[in-house]
Amino acid sequence: MTKTRFVFKTHQKRIRGGIPKMAKVGVMGIGQMGKGMVKNLLKAGHVVYAYDPFPQAADRAKELGATVLGSPKEVAEQVDFLLASLPTTKAVSDAVTAALPGMKPG
């Protein structure tokens, strides 16, 4: 027998048979992994905001249907969850530092 576990509070309604509220999710870094995350999040019905400093990468997210914004802070201001798919620890640290002023409390 397979058990299903729902990680996010927004998915609790599904357990009771309702349709879950979909989240606004930010993705920083639209390389191979980030592109896949954007694609799957959109496919699941989430609203996706994306940021990548490289225009070609940002264009990939836009082509998939994400809203592309100009900075990590702008993305953080719009979302419930923020994901980073970046190549180095320094890149993650820099992006999170830039996003912090836009993050909601909690």
N, C-alpha and C positions, 0 to 999 in steps of 0.2 A: 504494500500500500504506500502511495506517495503522499507526503504531507506538503502543503503549500504554506510558506511563511511570507508574510508581508512585512517588509522592513520599515516603510514609511507610514506615518500616521495617516497620510492622505489615502492609503490603500485599505484602511480598515473597513470602509463601507462595502468594499468588494466582498468581504467575508460574509456580510449580512445580505448580499445579493444586490446591492445598489451599484451605481456607477461611481468610481472614485473621482474625486476632484484631481485634476491634473495640475502638476506643478510647473512653475516657471523656473527653468534651469539654465544656468550660465555655463558655457564651456570656454575655457581659456586655452588656446593652442589647438589649431585645426590642421595638424599633420595627419598621418595615417590613422592613428588611434583616435584623435579628436574628431576627425571626419566620421569615423564609424560610430562614435558616441552620439554625435549630432544626428546622424541618420536614424539610429535606433531610438533616440529620445523623441524625435519627430514622429516616427512610425508608431510609437506608443501613445501619441496624442499630447505630448508635453509641448509647452511653448518654450522655444530655445533662443537664447541670446548668446552671441559668440564674439570673441575677440581674438585676433592674431595680428601681430605687428607687420606680417608679410602680406601684402595685398593679394597675391595669388591664393594664399591659404584662406584668407577672409572671403574671397570670391567663391571658394568651394562651399563654404558654409551657407553663403547667400543663395547659391544655386540649389542647395538642398531644401531651402525654405526657412533657414534661421534668420533672425534679425541680427545684423552685424553692427556693433557699436565701436567707438573709437578708442576706448581704454578699459582696463580692468575695472576701474572705479565705476564707469558708466554701466558696465554689465552688472556689477554687484548691487547697484542701486535698483535694478529691475527684477532681481531673481529671489527665489526661495532657497535654492541650492546652487552652489558654485563648484564646478569641477575644473581641475587643472590637468592637462595632458601636455606636459612640457619636457624638453630633452635633458635638463640638468637641474640639480638641486638649487643652484643659483637662480635659474630662470623661474622656478616655482616660488622661491623666496621673494624675488623681485615682483612677480605678478601678484602674489598675495599681499605684499606690502602696499602695492599700488591700489589694490581692491579694498583694503581695510576701511578707508574713510567712507566708502559707499555701502558697506555692509550694514544690514539691519540688526538691531539688538536681538540677542537670543540665539 
